């Protein structure tokens, strides 16, 4: 499965990633999206 994001998401992601309080945001996003089916992602779970 390929996951795409809109430019606004990328801008906000980059801002958060630079902030020490959100240094793990990239790991959190990867863990949230990977190893889930499309139906599970669509339902928010």
N, CA, C and O atoms as a MOPAC input file, in Angstrom:
PM7 MOZYME 1SCF
protein

 N      0.84300 1    -1.17200 1     0.00000 1
 C      0.00000 1     0.00000 1     0.00000 1
 C      0.88700 1     1.23300 1     0.00000 1
 O      1.90400 1     1.27700 1     0.69100 1
 N      0.50300 1     2.21300 1    -0.76200 1
 C      1.22100 1     3.48900 1    -0.77700 1
 C      0.38700 1     4.50900 1    -0.01700 1
 O     -0.83700 1     4.55300 1    -0.14100 1
 N      1.07000 1     5.32100 1     0.76700 1
 C      0.40100 1     6.37100 1     1.52900 1
 C      0.94900 1     7.70600 1     1.05100 1
 O      2.16300 1     7.90300 1     0.98300 1
 N      0.05300 1     8.61300 1     0.72300 1
 C      0.43500 1     9.92800 1     0.24500 1
 C     -0.08700 1    10.97300 1     1.22200 1
 O     -1.06800 1    10.74000 1     1.92800 1
 N      0.56400 1    12.10500 1     1.25600 1
 C      0.07400 1    13.19200 1     2.11300 1
 C     -0.00800 1    14.47200 1     1.29600 1
 O      0.65900 1    14.62700 1     0.27400 1
 N     -0.83500 1    15.37300 1     1.77200 1
 C     -0.94700 1    16.65800 1     1.10300 1
 C      0.18200 1    17.56300 1     1.59300 1
 O      0.76900 1    17.32700 1     2.64900 1
 N      0.46900 1    18.58300 1     0.82400 1
 C      1.58000 1    19.49000 1     1.14200 1
 C      1.42200 1    20.11800 1     2.52700 1
 O      2.41100 1    20.29800 1     3.23800 1
 N      0.18300 1    20.45500 1     2.91900 1
 C     -0.05600 1    21.05300 1     4.24000 1
 C      0.39400 1    20.11500 1     5.35800 1
 O      0.96900 1    20.55500 1     6.35400 1
 N      0.12800 1    18.82900 1     5.18500 1
 C      0.54500 1    17.84800 1     6.18300 1
 C      2.06800 1    17.81600 1     6.28700 1
 O      2.62000 1    17.80500 1     7.38800 1
 N      2.74300 1    17.79900 1     5.13800 1
 C      4.20600 1    17.75600 1     5.13300 1
 C      4.79300 1    18.97900 1     5.82700 1
 O      5.75100 1    18.85400 1     6.59000 1
 N      4.24400 1    20.13900 1     5.57800 1
 C      4.73800 1    21.37300 1     6.21600 1
 C      4.58400 1    21.28500 1     7.72700 1
 O      5.52000 1    21.58300 1     8.46800 1
 N      3.40600 1    20.87900 1     8.18500 1
 C      3.16800 1    20.76700 1     9.63400 1
 C      4.02200 1    19.66300 1    10.25300 1
 O      4.52400 1    19.81600 1    11.36700 1
 N      4.18600 1    18.56300 1     9.54200 1
 C      5.02400 1    17.46600 1    10.01300 1
 C      6.46400 1    17.94100 1    10.20500 1
 O      7.08500 1    17.65300 1    11.22800 1
 N      6.98800 1    18.66300 1     9.22700 1
 C      8.36100 1    19.16000 1     9.32400 1
 C      8.52300 1    20.12100 1    10.49400 1
 O      9.55700 1    20.11200 1    11.16100 1
 N      7.51500 1    20.95000 1    10.75000 1
 C      7.56500 1    21.86700 1    11.90000 1
 C      7.61100 1    21.08200 1    13.21000 1
 O      8.40600 1    21.38600 1    14.09900 1
 N      6.75500 1    20.07600 1    13.31900 1
 C      6.71600 1    19.27000 1    14.54400 1
 C      8.02100 1    18.50600 1    14.74600 1
 O      8.52100 1    18.39800 1    15.86600 1
 N      8.55600 1    17.98700 1    13.66900 1
 C      9.77200 1    17.18500 1    13.74600 1
 C     10.95600 1    17.99800 1    14.27300 1
 O     11.83700 1    17.45600 1    14.94000 1
 N     10.97300 1    19.28800 1    13.97500 1
 C     12.05500 1    20.16400 1    14.43100 1
 C     11.93100 1    20.49200 1    15.91500 1
 O     12.92000 1    20.83900 1    16.56100 1
 N     10.72400 1    20.38500 1    16.45300 1
 C     10.47000 1    20.71000 1    17.85300 1
 C     10.85600 1    19.50900 1    18.72300 1
 O     10.37500 1    18.39900 1    18.49600 1
 N     11.70900 1    19.72700 1    19.70300 1
 C     12.17500 1    18.63300 1    20.56500 1
 C     11.02900 1    17.91500 1    21.27100 1
 O     11.13900 1    16.72000 1    21.54800 1
 N      9.94700 1    18.60200 1    21.56600 1
 C      8.81300 1    17.97800 1    22.24100 1
 C      8.14300 1    16.91900 1    21.37500 1
 O      7.48400 1    16.01700 1    21.89300 1
 N      8.30900 1    17.02400 1    20.05900 1
 C      7.68500 1    16.09400 1    19.12900 1
 C      8.72600 1    15.31500 1    18.33400 1
 O      8.48000 1    14.94800 1    17.18500 1
 N      9.86600 1    15.06400 1    18.92600 1
 C     10.95600 1    14.41500 1    18.19600 1
 C     10.59300 1    13.00200 1    17.72900 1
 O     11.19200 1    12.50200 1    16.77700 1
 N      9.63100 1    12.35700 1    18.37600 1
 C      9.23900 1    10.99700 1    18.00100 1
 C      8.04200 1    10.97200 1    17.05300 1
 O      7.47700 1     9.90600 1    16.81100 1
 N      7.64800 1    12.11300 1    16.51700 1
 C      6.44900 1    12.17200 1    15.68300 1
 C      6.57700 1    11.27600 1    14.44500 1
 O      5.59000 1    10.67100 1    14.02700 1
 N      7.75300 1    11.18000 1    13.86100 1
 C      7.93600 1    10.34600 1    12.68000 1
 C      7.71700 1     8.87100 1    13.02700 1
 O      7.05800 1     8.15300 1    12.27600 1
 N      8.25500 1     8.42400 1    14.13600 1
 C      8.07500 1     7.04200 1    14.58600 1
 C      6.60300 1     6.77600 1    14.89100 1
 O      6.07600 1     5.71800 1    14.54800 1
 N      5.94500 1     7.73200 1    15.53300 1
 C      4.52200 1     7.57700 1    15.86400 1
 C      3.67500 1     7.41500 1    14.60800 1
 O      2.77700 1     6.57400 1    14.56300 1
 N      3.95900 1     8.21600 1    13.59500 1
 C      3.19000 1     8.14600 1    12.34700 1
 C      3.44000 1     6.82000 1    11.64000 1
 O      2.50500 1     6.19300 1    11.14200 1
 N      4.69300 1     6.39300 1    11.59400 1
 C      5.01800 1     5.11700 1    10.95700 1
 C      4.30400 1     3.97400 1    11.66600 1
 O      3.72000 1     3.10800 1    11.01300 1
 N      4.34500 1     3.96300 1    12.98600 1
 C      3.69000 1     2.89600 1    13.74300 1
 C      2.18000 1     2.91200 1    13.55300 1
 O      1.54200 1     1.86000 1    13.56900 1
 N      1.60200 1     4.10300 1    13.37100 1
 C      0.15300 1     4.20200 1    13.19100 1
 C     -0.28800 1     3.64500 1    11.83600 1
 O     -1.29400 1     2.94000 1    11.75700 1
 N      0.45600 1     3.95700 1    10.76800 1
 C      0.02000 1     3.60300 1     9.42500 1
 C      0.46400 1     2.22900 1     8.94700 1
 O     -0.24700 1     1.60200 1     8.16200 1
 N      1.60700 1     1.74500 1     9.39200 1
 C      2.10700 1     0.47800 1     8.87100 1
 C      1.44800 1    -0.70000 1     9.56500 1
 O      1.02600 1    -0.60600 1    10.71800 1
 N      1.36800 1    -1.80700 1     8.84700 1
 C      0.78300 1    -3.04800 1     9.31700 1
 C     -0.70500 1    -2.94600 1     9.65000 1
 O     -1.21300 1    -3.65800 1    10.51700 1
 N     -1.39500 1    -2.04300 1     8.94400 1
 C     -2.84800 1    -1.91500 1     9.05400 1
 C     -3.42000 1    -1.99300 1     7.65300 1
 O     -2.82300 1    -1.50000 1     6.69600 1
 N     -4.56500 1    -2.60800 1     7.54400 1
 C     -5.24600 1    -2.66900 1     6.26100 1
 C     -5.94600 1    -1.36300 1     5.95700 1
 O     -6.13800 1    -0.53000 1     6.84200 1
 N     -6.32500 1    -1.18500 1     4.70300 1
 C     -6.98900 1     0.06200 1     4.30400 1
 C     -8.31800 1     0.24200 1     5.02300 1
 O     -8.69500 1     1.36800 1     5.35000 1
 N     -9.02900 1    -0.84400 1     5.27100 1
 C    -10.31600 1    -0.73600 1     5.97500 1
 C    -10.09000 1    -0.28200 1     7.41900 1
 O    -10.85200 1     0.53000 1     7.94200 1
 N     -9.05900 1    -0.79900 1     8.05200 1
 C     -8.75500 1    -0.42400 1     9.42600 1
 C     -8.33700 1     1.06100 1     9.48700 1
 O     -8.71300 1     1.76500 1    10.42300 1
 N     -7.57600 1     1.53000 1     8.51400 1
 C     -7.18200 1     2.92800 1     8.48400 1
 C     -8.37300 1     3.83700 1     8.23700 1
 O     -8.47400 1     4.91000 1     8.83200 1
 N     -9.27800 1     3.41200 1     7.35800 1
 C    -10.44600 1     4.22400 1     7.03500 1
 C    -11.37900 1     4.36000 1     8.23000 1
 O    -12.08300 1     5.36100 1     8.36300 1
 N    -11.38300 1     3.34800 1     9.10400 1
 C    -12.26500 1     3.42000 1    10.26500 1
 C    -11.61900 1     4.16000 1    11.43500 1
 O    -12.25100 1     4.36100 1    12.47200 1
 N    -10.33900 1     4.56900 1    11.26400 1
 C     -9.67100 1     5.30300 1    12.31600 1
 C     -9.02400 1     4.41800 1    13.36100 1
 O     -8.55600 1     4.92300 1    14.38100 1
 N     -8.98500 1     3.13200 1    13.14600 1
 C     -8.45400 1     2.22400 1    14.14100 1
 C     -7.16700 1     1.68400 1    13.76100 1
 O     -6.58400 1     0.89500 1    14.50500 1

